[in-house]
Amino acid sequence: MPYAIVLKCADDSAAPVLNLWQEAASFETSPSMQALNYSPHLTLAVYDDIAASSLFAATERIFGDMPPLSIEFSGIGHFPNEMLVLWARPADDRVLRRIHSAIHAEIDPALCHEHSRPDRWQPHCTIAMKIPASATEEALKWAAETPARFTLVFDAVDCVSFPPVEILKQVKLLP
């Protein structure tokens, strides 16, 4: 079972993403993001094999005294996998990349899933992750026409296992 470190938005600022989840779900066979039963989030790192204690300790050191993060988003990107993935694009990802680097300074990047490693990671907030090939063209047209300009306040960092998503440890980001 994989583990992940994620920034979570559980306050009212999540509304624009929840609306995008509903709209993008129309391209899926079943709504992928609502099925997670988890708040809008930004995954910082994924690990297949790591001691939970290492994950928890690194998360505490990096995020223990960090205030909530306001991240502005400015459009929709996509990953052309077997199933199309749509995601909200941060307008400026420098803070996220610094946080990502801090994680990899604490935990060997070689332990991380290849798409979460420093040379491959793309900061994003997933909107839909299971769009079949038959709906790709229509979904990409929708993504290009949807402004997706909003700000999320990330107020917690979770260490989770999945699937299903289970919070193993949470660090609240306090002002």
Secondary structure, 3 states (H helix, E strand, C coil): CCEEEEEECCCHHHHHHHHHHHHHHCCCCCCHHHHHCCCCEEEEEEECCCCHHHHHHHHHHHHCCCCCEEEEEEEEEEEECCCEEEEEEECCCHHHHHHHHHHHHHCCHHHECHHHCCCCCCCCEEEEEEECHHHHHHHHHHHHHCCCEEEEEECEEEEEECCCCEEEEEEECCC
